[in-house]
Amino acid sequence: MNSLSQGQMWLIAGGSLSIAASLLHLGCIIGGPEWYRFFGAGERVAQAAARGSWVPAAMTSGIAAVLAIWAAYAFSGAGLIARLPLLRAGLVVISAIYVLRGMVLFFPSAFQRPDLSESFLRWSSIIVLAFGLVYAIGTWRAWNSLSGEA
C-alpha cells in the first residue's frame, strides 16, 4: 500500500476543513437566527431568518456549495476522487481566495460592515487564513503530481 505524500495529506486536511465549514453553514440554516447570530453573520441576516425570509438560507446554501466544491478540488488534488478540470489553477485560486480573505486580519478597515463585530472579523480571518495556508502548502507540495501527466 502506498503511503500518502505530504502534499496529499495537506490537501486532505484542507478538504476536510472546507467540508466542516460547509456543514457548519448548513447547520446555520437549520439552527436559525440564533446560529446566525452566534457565528457572526450579522443582526440583519439573523432578523431576516427570524422573519422567514428565503435570502439567508439561499445565501448560506450558496456559500456551503462553494465550500463543498473547494473540498472536492482538494480531495481531487490528493487523489481521493477523480481529477477535476483545471485542478492546479483551481487549487491556486482557492488558496488565494482563502488567504486574501484572511488578510482582513491585518487590514480590518478594508472589510468594515456595521453588522459584523470586530471579534467576528478577527476570528473568521484567522480561520480562513489557516485554511488558505493549508491549501497553499498542499498545492505546493503536490504540485508535480497535479500536472495531469500519467
Secondary structure, DSSP 8 states (H G I E B T S, - for coil): -----HHHHHHHHHHHHHHHHHHHHHHHHHHTHHHHHHTT--HHHHHHHHTT-SHHHHHHHHHHHHHHHHHHHHHHHTTSS---TTHHHHHHHHHHHHHHHHGGGT-GGGG--TTS-HHHHHHHHHHHHHHHHHHHHHHHHHGGGGG---
